[in-house]
């Protein structure tokens, strides 16, 4: 596989406090090469085509040829601008998102400092170090973007699994809905399932299941003539006593008191309607 090395046009530090004085926004322009930058301090907003991203020291910017860019200032960054016309390196950079978050900004700072040091010296040995450092920068950027892509896919897959589990819970309230049983159904470990479920719903599995059972109980209390024992059974509670305890904790009154309240409201509404 042939690797075409980039033509490095410029590299160093860009500071809008010096380059663009007394302006809040840079002019919109179309890029003609790859422009890779890492902010040296938090600042304004970077706009690339239809995307916008706050300028943060933990986010590398990777603009591609043909994109439209402008920036809400201030902006201070390390940068490298380079031309790549085809080849594996160009294809790799084109796959990288425009904004890549990293938990290792220090690594990028070291690489950019090294690039700035050896760029433009004219010495052959410096040219070798320069290009090897640029290759390492591209590799690091690609590695971080792949990690982000993997995490995004994992979150997306987890969300789909949790959505399926939620549908199962609502349709099977009388079944065993314990953490061990449901996590096995999801194909997750109990701890991983607990974390994913709480992140998706804001509730633990136990609290969510109990909430759904009480919602069904509320519906049955005003729409059926079932006894409290029957309602407790149909909603998946282990006993009438626990049903009454959980219901009161959630609704602030016992199921019987709630049923009386609903019946009273119904009678008052019916009498009011008959008097009109």
Secondary structure, 3 states (H helix, E strand, C coil): CCCCCCEEEEEEEEEHHHHCCCCCECCCEECCCEEEEEECCCCCEEEECCEEEECCCCEEEEECCCCEEEEECCCEEEEEEEECCCCHHHHHHHHCCCEEECCCHHHHHHHHHHHHHHCCCCCHHHHHHHHHHHHHHHHHHHHHHHHHHHHHHHHHHHHHHHHHHHHHHHHCCCCCCCHHHHHHHHCCCHHHHHHHHHHHHCCCHHHHHHHHHHHHHHHHHHHCCCCHHHHHHHCCCCCHHHHHHHHHHHHCCCHHHHHHHHHHHHHHHHHHHHHC
